[in-house]
Amino acid sequence: MDVMLLLLIIGIFVGFFIQTIIGFAGALIALPFLLFVMPLPSAIAYLSIFYLISTPYYVYKERHNIDKQLLMRLAISSLIGVVAGIILLVYTKPVILKKALGVFIILFVLNSLRPKGDLQLGTKMKYLFGFLGGFFSGVFSTGGPLYVMIVKNATPDVRTFRATMFGVLGLVTLIRIPALAIGGILTLEQVYNALFVIPFFILAIFLGKIVYKKLNENVLKKVILGLLCLSGIMLIF
């Protein structure tokens, strides 16, 4: 088996296994595997393909738990952010922004570990974070942690948090796919290669669903913060 295809399979499997359990972090986990064998724009294109495939399933299964009002608030700012991020991805090499995002995520985790450490975000801050989440989703496909900061503070429990994250990331994907195609980053060859990965992708979702049912809310909260910290370190280094 081709090394590129092997690492693509491993990255997508591990990434979407985690994504199914907690509602985000698929790209953050998958990117290190993909970047061993392909440039960043190609990695973003592959991730976007699988996010597009998974979105209808995730949203349909969790539709009753999604905070639809919050989702609508984030729609416009995310749209603007995704377009701005993809323009930057096409025309520049924004490595410094990736490191800055990593530092920001780690500071958020440290703040969350303090007693009553959750950030209280006003409406304007939610719009700003929505823009930044879309922006980093366009540039690195890693806007999830920024959306976590909004959704975690606006939802009453892990079930609603997880479902709303599926909705937000699905919305971002629907915006990102045509933008990537117009920018020449998403190609038919990538779609063809993705076909070989689909069985492993489906297995990841199936196993992730089983694991999710066995974890309680406190464990999920710890997993969320742990993966946020890990993703921040990975983005920096």
C-alpha angles and dihedrals in degrees: 000000000000113000092229092054092045094054090043089056093047094046095048093044095050094039097051093040087061092039091057093050101049106013101248144034096077093124094041091055097040099045098074090056094046095046091061090070108022142034120265096258091055091047090052090050093052092047091050091054092056094042087054091051094047098043098079091049096046095044095045094049094047100031095117092054098048117111094230095183092057090045092056091049091056096045102085097039090047092051091054091045095050093050091048091048095050092049088055091046092052098047107029145031103242099187094140091059091057091056092046090053089051092054091047093052093050091050089051091052092049090050091050091054091061118092107275086000099155113121115241106223121196123212094267091050090051090055090048093049089046090055092046091047090053091044094054090042088057095045103037106000084241104111092116097097091055091051088048089060091056100039095042090058095043102047127074100217144012093260093058091041093053094046093047091049089055089052095048095047090045090053091050091050093053088054095043100051098064091040091054091047093050090048091054093242097111112065138179090245090062090050089051093050090047090062090069091054098050097090091055090044091054090048090052092054092046094051093042090055091053093050092046091058091055097052124085125222097260092052091049091052090052091047090051093053092042093053091045089055092046092048091050091053091047092051092051097048 
